[in-house]
Amino acid sequence: MAQTREIRAVYSATTVTVYQAYRAEIASAAVAAGRFTEPFQRDRMTWIKPSFLWMMYRCGWALKEGQEHVLAVEIRRDGLAWALDHAVLSHYDPDVHQSAEAWKRQLKASPVRVQWDPERDLHLRPVPGVRSLQLGLSGEAVRRYVDEWTVSITDVTGLAHRVHELVRAGDLEAARALLPVEQLLTPICQ
């Protein structure tokens, strides 16, 4: 089956919302400051995800240890464009890369990793044929993310828990109604 790579996100003409999950200390400090601050670590790769349901899969509805707080991070759209322009696939693909060695050189030089992971449904099962974007930011990309791209940070843990409760109760219609309205963001790269 052919895989469709999609960037679905909540966005405006100037911003895109991405999600991350953190422990309480990092999330609380970020929300209070309106930007990432200590104890957030700039020297580590940080992964951003435009898909709310993929984030729920990753953090287990904000129940996994160290991922108990889900943040909706509104970033500048030109920041996301910069990240995509400077990204390298996180794995070697002979259809994309000249050679494994060339890919390794690109990977080492790039501050951004791209992964295309299976999109998720309300039960967090893979959506057949649809891959969602996940970006790993390091070095210069983390600095830009923290200092230039971040517009606002909102704790959406309560929303995550409420949607999860509705899914567990079998009320998928009500759960779906609470989901952030994500639309296809174009253009798509890699």
C-alpha positions as CSV (number, residue, x, y, z in Angstrom):
1,M,0.0,0.0,0.0
2,A,1.3,3.4,-0.9
3,Q,2.0,5.7,2.0
4,T,0.7,9.3,2.0
5,R,2.9,11.7,3.9
6,E,0.8,14.5,5.3
7,I,1.4,17.5,7.6
8,R,-2.0,18.0,9.3
9,A,-2.0,20.8,11.8
10,V,-3.9,23.6,13.4
11,Y,-2.5,26.7,11.7
12,S,-3.1,30.2,10.6
13,A,-1.4,32.4,7.9
14,T,1.5,33.0,10.3
15,T,1.6,30.2,12.9
16,V,1.4,26.4,13.2
17,T,0.6,24.4,16.4
18,V,2.9,21.5,17.4
19,Y,2.7,19.3,20.4
20,Q,5.2,18.1,23.0
21,A,4.9,16.2,26.2
22,Y,7.0,16.8,29.3
23,R,7.2,16.2,33.0
24,A,5.6,18.8,35.3
25,E,8.7,20.9,36.0
26,I,9.5,21.6,32.3
27,A,5.8,22.1,31.3
28,S,5.0,24.4,34.2
29,A,8.0,26.6,33.7
30,A,7.3,26.9,29.9
31,V,3.7,27.8,30.4
32,A,4.5,30.3,33.1
33,A,7.2,32.0,31.0
34,G,5.4,31.7,27.6
35,R,8.6,30.1,26.3
36,F,10.9,27.2,27.0
37,T,13.2,28.0,29.9
38,E,15.0,25.9,32.5
39,P,14.8,23.0,33.3
40,F,14.2,22.6,29.5
41,Q,17.5,21.5,28.0
42,R,18.6,23.1,24.8
43,D,21.5,20.7,24.3
44,R,19.1,17.7,23.7
45,M,17.1,16.9,20.6
46,T,13.5,17.9,21.1
47,W,10.7,16.4,18.9
48,I,7.7,18.3,17.8
49,K,4.6,16.8,16.3
50,P,1.8,18.7,14.5
51,S,-0.7,15.8,15.0
52,F,-2.5,15.8,18.3
53,L,-3.4,12.1,18.0
54,W,0.1,11.1,17.2
55,M,1.2,13.0,20.3
56,M,-1.5,11.1,22.3
57,Y,0.0,7.9,21.0
58,R,3.5,8.9,21.9
59,C,2.6,10.1,25.5
60,G,-0.2,7.6,26.2
61,W,-2.8,10.3,26.7
62,A,-0.4,12.1,29.0
63,L,-0.1,9.1,31.3
64,K,3.5,8.0,30.5
65,E,6.1,8.8,33.1
66,G,7.9,12.0,32.1
67,Q,5.2,12.9,29.6
68,E,2.4,13.8,31.9
69,H,1.9,17.3,30.5
70,V,1.0,17.9,26.9
71,L,1.9,21.4,25.5
72,A,0.4,23.0,22.4
73,V,3.2,25.1,21.1
74,E,2.2,27.7,18.6
75,I,5.2,28.5,16.4
76,R,5.9,30.8,13.5
77,R,5.0,29.2,10.2
78,D,8.3,30.5,8.7
79,G,10.1,28.7,11.5
80,L,8.5,25.4,10.5
81,A,9.4,26.1,6.9
82,W,13.1,26.8,8.0
83,A,13.1,23.5,9.8
84,L,11.7,21.6,6.9
85,D,14.2,23.2,4.5
86,H,17.1,22.1,6.8
87,A,15.8,18.6,7.5
88,V,17.2,15.2,6.7
89,L,15.3,12.0,7.0
90,S,16.1,10.2,10.2
91,H,16.7,6.9,8.3
92,Y,18.5,6.1,5.0
93,D,16.2,5.8,2.0
94,P,17.8,4.7,-1.3
95,D,15.0,6.5,-3.2
96,V,16.0,9.8,-1.6
97,H,19.7,9.6,-0.8
98,Q,22.6,9.2,-3.2
99,S,24.2,6.7,-0.9
100,A,24.2,5.6,2.8
101,E,27.5,7.5,3.3
102,A,26.0,10.7,1.7
103,W,22.9,10.3,4.0
104,K,25.2,9.9,7.1
105,R,27.1,13.1,6.1
106,Q,23.8,15.0,5.7
107,L,22.5,13.6,9.0
108,K,25.6,14.7,10.9
109,A,25.4,18.2,9.4
110,S,21.7,18.8,9.8
111,P,20.0,20.3,12.9
112,V,16.7,18.8,12.0
113,R,15.5,15.2,11.6
114,V,12.3,14.2,9.8
115,Q,10.4,11.1,10.6
116,W,7.1,10.0,8.9
117,D,5.2,7.9,11.4
118,P,1.8,6.2,11.1
119,E,-1.0,8.7,11.8
120,R,-3.3,7.5,14.7
121,D,-7.0,7.2,15.1
122,L,-9.0,7.8,18.4
123,H,-8.0,4.4,19.6
124,L,-4.4,5.2,18.8
125,R,-4.2,2.5,16.1
126,P,-2.3,3.3,12.9
127,V,-4.3,4.9,10.2
128,P,-3.5,2.7,7.1
129,G,-1.6,4.5,4.4
130,V,-1.1,7.8,6.2
131,R,2.2,9.0,7.7
132,S,2.4,12.1,9.9
133,L,5.3,14.4,10.4
134,Q,7.6,14.4,13.5
135,L,10.5,16.7,13.6
136,G,13.6,16.3,15.8
137,L,15.3,19.7,16.5
138,S,18.9,20.0,17.7
139,G,21.6,22.6,17.9
140,E,20.7,25.7,15.8
141,A,17.1,24.5,15.3
142,V,16.5,24.2,19.1
143,R,17.9,27.7,19.6
144,R,15.6,29.1,16.9
145,Y,12.6,27.1,18.2
146,V,13.0,28.5,21.7
147,D,14.2,32.0,21.0
148,E,12.6,32.9,17.7
149,W,9.7,30.6,16.6
150,T,7.7,30.1,19.7
151,V,4.6,32.4,19.9
152,S,2.7,30.8,22.7
153,I,2.6,27.7,24.9
154,T,-0.6,26.2,26.3
155,D,-1.0,23.2,28.5
156,V,-3.6,20.9,26.9
157,T,-3.3,18.0,29.3
158,G,-6.9,18.5,30.4
159,L,-8.0,18.2,26.8
160,A,-6.0,15.0,26.4
161,H,-7.5,13.4,29.5
162,R,-11.1,14.5,28.5
163,V,-10.8,13.0,25.0
164,H,-9.3,9.8,26.5
165,E,-12.2,9.5,28.9
166,L,-14.7,9.8,26.1
167,V,-12.8,7.3,23.9
168,R,-12.8,4.9,26.9
169,A,-16.5,5.4,27.4
170,G,-17.1,4.6,23.7
171,D,-18.4,8.1,22.9
172,L,-16.2,8.6,19.8
173,E,-18.4,11.3,18.4
174,A,-18.0,13.5,21.5
175,A,-14.3,12.7,21.6
176,R,-13.9,13.7,17.9
177,A,-15.7,16.9,18.5
178,L,-13.1,18.0,21.1
179,L,-10.1,17.3,18.9
180,P,-8.1,20.2,17.6
181,V,-9.2,21.0,14.0
182,E,-6.2,20.0,11.9
183,Q,-6.1,20.7,8.2
184,L,-3.6,19.7,5.5
185,L,-0.7,22.0,5.5
186,T,1.1,22.4,2.2
187,P,3.7,22.3,0.7
188,I,5.0,19.0,2.0
189,C,8.7,18.1,1.8
190,Q,10.7,14.9,1.9
